[in-house]
Amino acid sequence: MPKPVTSKYQKFSSVIDTNKHAAKLKEIEERHAEELDMFFGYEEEGEEECSEFENVESEFSLSEGDPALQIGRIDLSFPETREEFQDSPQCYPPSYYTLSPKERLLLLYAENFRKQFVLNYPRRRALVLALPNECKVQKFVCTTIRPTAFAYPELISSVEEISKFVADFVQYEPMDDETNLPTRLISPDTLLRKRRGNSYEMATLLASMLIGAGHPAMVVSGVARQETVHNDQRNVPYPYPIVTEDDVEQEEAKEEKPAKYKLRALPDLESHLEEEMAEIHRRRAEEHSRIENELLRKQMAELELLAVDRYHYRRSHAWVAVINNAPWSIKPKITYTDVNGDVVEAPPTAIFIEPSTGFMCESGCKQYILIDSVWNQYNYYVNKQTYQRVSELRWDLREIADWGHMLPGEPPEMRTYKVSSDENIADGDTDINEEKHLDAICSWVNRLHIGYADYEHRFPKSEKKVQYYGAIHERFSPYSQRDGKVMQLTLFNDKMCTDPKVRYEYYKNRFDLMEQLVYTYENDHYEERFAKGRTDSLKSIEYFSDSSLPRKLKFISSSRLDTLETIDLTPGLIILNYTGQGDRCCYREYLYKPNGVVLKKVVEKFHRAEKDDIVANDIASRTFLFQQNKIIIKFHYTFGALTATTVEFTKPPKPDYGTELVYDEKLTKIYRANPLDPIRTNLELYKLLLEQLQSEDRIKKTFIAVQDDISNIFDQRNREKTDPKLKFSLFDPLRNGAARALRMQQFKEEQEKKRELASKPADFLAPYLVPFKDQDELTQEQSVAAYNACLNDLKSLFVTLLNNLQRQYEDLTSEAKSLNRFLNKFENQFDNFDYNRLVQQAKDLELRKRMVQQRLTLTHQESQKKYEWVKASLQKDPRLNLKMEEEKESDE
């Protein structure tokens, strides 16, 4: 395999001049002297916040000879803990408690880098370069990152899901001494098993998972605010959207097609001077308000730079930064077109991720104050920029004026080559293996692993509770709660979370398909929501603790035969709404006596008929008054009418058995909205009355069925709430033990059959006994037929195989003779290369011909032996009746 070659560094030759760089060295010394009098991130301008920061930093002065020089020191005696952890119960691999030669060299470089940094920047905070791991051995922080990709869909590429998983899976523990460097940095593998860690350990785990998923992530070490360090979310509003029914049922607004022809609008002749003046005053007020808000924002931004307490600039914290457009990133680069029309890459930018919460924010978020250093699995970078806010940082790590590199030239994508005008460059590339710089070793950490059970029960102790500003968010692992609850969100009227307002409960894996329960504390109102798939097509139920108050049921009308959509229940009143019924009924109201269940009144409403439908009676509403013994019909408005036509029937007495109903014209009242409408005849009115009487009987039966349906729904819900049952997938390996045991038993039986068949000799006679499987014993003729058929098929198989080998041998012989004749005839017309190639081809043909000849001979010998063995086995097979045949052969 050829060695990788890079063109970043090229060979050049020059004459060494001892005084050539004197001016440059003097400039460097002057710059270092100036940096001794500057603070990290602030200029000496006499500002109040800077003076306070100066007092804080003076406690950490790391000047030469100061005991603080020992902060972050790396022990160059390289102590190992082989004796303590070699046979420990944790079974750590040797890389955890030993140091390889290259690791020792890296630690030497890191200690030298730290000392130079302390001497050059005595007022800066100490660097986090090497920390003791779980085996009490100092390891370089870059080698602690273990990039790993997981097979779970949520952890493959989504930055948000990976961040949320780490925040949920590991319980955050603030450091005991938050003003000093961390005292440990355990490996991500141990953290996944321990599931408790500080910010540096969680950031290392999160960076390992993000890098494994292909994201350019880096661990950031710096200073954060007190709320961030303590993971205090009580002043943070609830960050996630609340899923409501309106969000789930967002119906796309139907776009009205513009009319092809429309009239031109009339000219506006009214004066709009007052409206225009009011608009001008409104804009001025908005501009004035915007200027005031901008001034207030600037004042607040200045106040944010002031130290809240004496530990404001001293709380160490670690988080993760994802560098967009990073040179080593495999993601597509973001480009833009400059003023010259050239397409160039956008400068790198950063997105911060807080490992304790999983929240993502821009680099200008105010929860982070200072950044000391960043690192990934390749290199360690120290921030050298002067800034007041983190948002002012430049994230191009290739700029050595902004970022100090501990390992120069790593990774290769970060290398830049700048040539002075007096340097001569020779053409050529430099082999990477010949470069004389140190690179980071592979991680000493084991490959990260998360089991399926741990992944599903992602919360420590199967639950997690977070208090936000005016809200408490609780989450539970699946199947950890008896009722299938997976999340609960409680909103409060106050920020201290003492006066509850609304509670949202979310469920999964329930047989009753309930997904959400919303409870309002003010009026004791409940709302249960269900997923699709219930037998009763129930969508939601709204009710109060007091059963005498109204209740409401919603259904999925498309999955019901009666297209019922809602049911409103009030004592003594039932209201039903339909969509898409064949009789165009959209509303039905039952008024009854609550105690006696006696109907008093029924009101029905209908949609207007389509233009293409020919309907004689386009009824708009129909009212049945059972106590008054009346039926009132109201028709839809006709063209040009200001009121609706109505017909009122007073039901005649019931006729005797076998006689028809007698129509009395006096019992009918008619109001015609349009005098030009045709007058209905008595026959038409009589037929209309008969139709309404039939509908009345049908409505009475429907009322009884509706009551039964409603009572069945509430009884079923009471049983489901009293004894909730959970369901799981057939392929769930954690819960479906019976199915898994059955599959394992079937697998074992299949493997046993395969081993049994492999141990037994081949049964050549079995295919020929299939036609006689129903017979207990074969006759002599059947036995002879099966015997001869088996031997003939075996003989035909051998003959075919031998013929194919013979044909291959003849083809190779003919090809070899033709090639030899060609070489003998045109021997002097080839160059050496072509002649040698043809000679080699002739040798290959001879070799293949000998191989086929040898195989032909061996196959002929083996076929005779196998034929005789099969023939003898068939003659001795008890399944064949060949006794007479054997006697004849013996007599002969």
Secondary structure, 3 states (H helix, E strand, C coil): CCCCEECCCCCECCCCCCCCCHHHHHHHHHHHHHHCCCECCECCCCCHHHHHHHHHHHCCCCCCCCHHHHCCCCCCCCCCCHHHHCCCCCCCCHHHHCCCHHHHHHHHHHHHHHHHHHHHCCCCCCCCCEEECCCCCEEEHHHHCCCCCCCCHHHCCCHHHHHHHHHHHCEECCCCCCCCCCCCCCCHHHHHHHCEECHHHHHHHHHHHHHHCCCCEEEEEEEECHHHHCCCCCCCCCCCCCCCHHHHCCCCCCCCCCCCCCCCCCCCCCCCHHHHHHHHHHHHHHHHHHHHHHHHHHHHHHHHCCCCCCCCCCCEEEEEEEEECCCCCCCCCCEEECCCCCEEECCCEEEEECCCCCCEEECCCCCEEEEEEEECCCCEEEECCCCCCHHHCCCCCCCCCCEEECCCCCCHHHCCCCCCCCCCECCCCEEHHHCCCCCCCCCCCCCCCCCHHHHHCCCHHHEEEEEECCEEEEEECCCCCCCCEEEEEEEECCCCCCCEEEEEEEECCECCCEEEEEEECCCCEEEEEECCCCCCCEEEEEEECCCCCCEEEEECHHHCCCCEEEEEEECCEEEEEECCCCCCEEEEEEEEECCCCEEEEEEEEECCCCCCCCCCCCEEEEEEECCCCEEEEEECCCCCCCCCCEEEEECCCCCCCCCCCCCCHHHEEEECCCCCCCCCCHHHHHHHHHHHHHHHHHHHHHHHHHHHHHHHHHHHHHHHHHCCCECCCCCCCCCCHHHHHHHHHHHHHHHHHHHHHHHCCCCCCHHHHHHHCCCCCCCHHHHHHHHHHHHHHHHHHHHHHHHHHHHHHHHHHHHHHHHHHHHHHCHHHCCHHHHHHHHHHHHHHHHHHHHHHHHHHHHHHHHHHHHHHHHHHHHHCCCCCCHHHHHHHHHC
